[in-house]
Amino acid sequence: MSSAQWFERAQKVIPGGVNSPVRAFNGVGGTPVYFKAGKGATVQTEDGTELIDFCGSWGPLILGHAREEIVDVVAKAAADGLTFGANTAAEAEFAELITKQIPEMDMVRLVSSGTEAVMSAIRLARGYTGRRKIIKFDGCYHGHSDYLLVASGSGLLTGGTTSSAGVSPAATEEVYVAPYNDLEAVKSILEADGENIAAVIVEPIAGNMGLVEPAEGFLEGLREATSACGTLLIFDEVINGFRLAPTTFGHTIGVEADLTTLGKIIGGGMPIGAFGGSKDIMSSLAPLGPVYQAGTLSGNPVAVAAGMKTLELLRDESPYLKMEILGKKLADGINRIATEKGLDLHCAQKGGMFTPFFRKETVHNLDDSKACDQKAHAAYFHHMLGHGFYTPPSGFEVAFVSAAHTNDHMDAFLEAFSKM
Ligand SMILES: Cc1ncc(COP(=O)(O)O)c(C=O)c1O
């Protein structure tokens, strides 16, 4: 059966035919592709085609699809027992490895998704500080928990508005929303209401409005401003963590968050999330402290095995320079072709992450990203898909080059792009 036939069948029993909205291709139109298998940088579809994958399951597959060593440890862990709901030695070893690679984390707790990691970190920040409110940034995505599905409200100093039906306005009233990269906005909110603000949460490199880098001094400024008023700084590194180096982005640039959330890469393709910080803060979690947090499948042995092997391979093989070189080649090539052909776009890139933004001007925040031509992005997506390249089916996402990609893949991508 073709992707179209599967999609038709799925829509009868799954809302919109998908288990996560972006997979419905609403951002680009057309029929979603059904994946059958993946190996390295390529995937096979139900249509019998082979695609070079630049989505990488939205980030976890930094080592490519079905890397043999990871599949082996997953098979072994599964054979030894899929879940115990009790402690395993592997959990302790995994936490040791994470805290060694991320020095700002004395302790870490495992959960089953990025959403859960962030939700738990926010509760911990509230419990630890005894304060209720948080500040987030417009265009940063932190999972789908109630108080993070918030868009900017009518003014900086009012709470945000819900960005989904079903979210209680009471949840979002406690959330201020500032423009990304606008340190002054954060300072004025902290000045006005700092004593009630438990945490500022930010993607240190934003990846959910396309790839948007922090302006010079932005993260350092957040660190300083939050410390000054006893507000915790949370870096959501669900995308960033282990992406550009075998540690957090915060650690790489020397700006330490009080709490850091992780997901995606640390599960190597299995469902996992984690949050961690200093012993002092993490000791507020049950059973040591009063902040409740739990999970039947937390620390699942199969997910831990996949994550452990992934982090070991990243540490030992360090494919980061390779991904940076390939990513830069791609972005430079896209920018060169766009100039030659007079296309109204530029490609943002850092390491293996890239986003072609369909406007010439640099993107600093969500408003800039929204000003891009989404129709042109959709045309690009379908053009590349038609030539055998799978990129994220939304103009507000980051594409990924993995360690399994090669120079030839970049050449082929650019060759196809030049025919746009
Ligand atoms: C920065 C960030 N935080 C949190 C999440 C939520 O993670 P999950 O989809 O695993 O719940 C995402 C998901 O894309 C993310 O990009």
The ligand as an SDF file (V2000), in Angstrom:
LIG
                    3D

 16 16  0  0  0  0  0  0  0  0999 V2000
   13.4020   22.3840   22.8680 C   0  0  0  0  0  0  0  0  0  0  0  0
   12.3610   21.3350   23.0750 C   0  0  0  0  0  0  0  0  0  0  0  0
   11.9220   21.0880   24.3180 N   0  0  0  0  0  0  0  0  0  0  0  0
   10.9990   20.1310   24.5630 C   0  0  0  0  0  0  0  0  0  0  0  0
   10.4650   19.3800   23.5470 C   0  0  0  0  0  0  0  0  0  0  0  0
    9.4530   18.3230   23.8420 C   0  0  0  0  0  0  0  0  0  0  0  0
   10.0370   17.0730   23.6740 O   0  0  0  0  0  0  0  0  0  0  0  0
    9.1390   15.7730   23.3570 P   0  0  0  0  0  0  0  0  0  0  0  0
    8.5880   15.9480   21.9900 O   0  0  0  0  0  0  0  0  0  0  0  0
   10.1030   14.6330   23.4950 O   0  0  0  0  0  0  0  0  0  0  0  0
    8.0830   15.7250   24.4030 O   0  0  0  0  0  0  0  0  0  0  0  0
   10.8960   19.6050   22.2390 C   0  0  0  0  0  0  0  0  0  0  0  0
   10.3460   18.8150   21.1180 C   0  0  0  0  0  0  0  0  0  0  0  0
   10.6120   19.0200   19.9740 O   0  0  0  0  0  0  0  0  0  0  0  0
   11.8680   20.6060   22.0000 C   0  0  0  0  0  0  0  0  0  0  0  0
   12.3060   20.8760   20.7590 O   0  0  0  0  0  0  0  0  0  0  0  0
  1  2  1  0
  2  3  1  0
  2 15  2  0
  3  4  2  0
  4  5  1  0
  5  6  1  0
  5 12  2  0
  6  7  1  0
  7  8  1  0
  8  9  2  0
  8 10  1  0
  8 11  1  0
 12 13  1  0
 12 15  1  0
 13 14  2  0
 15 16  1  0
M  END
$$$$
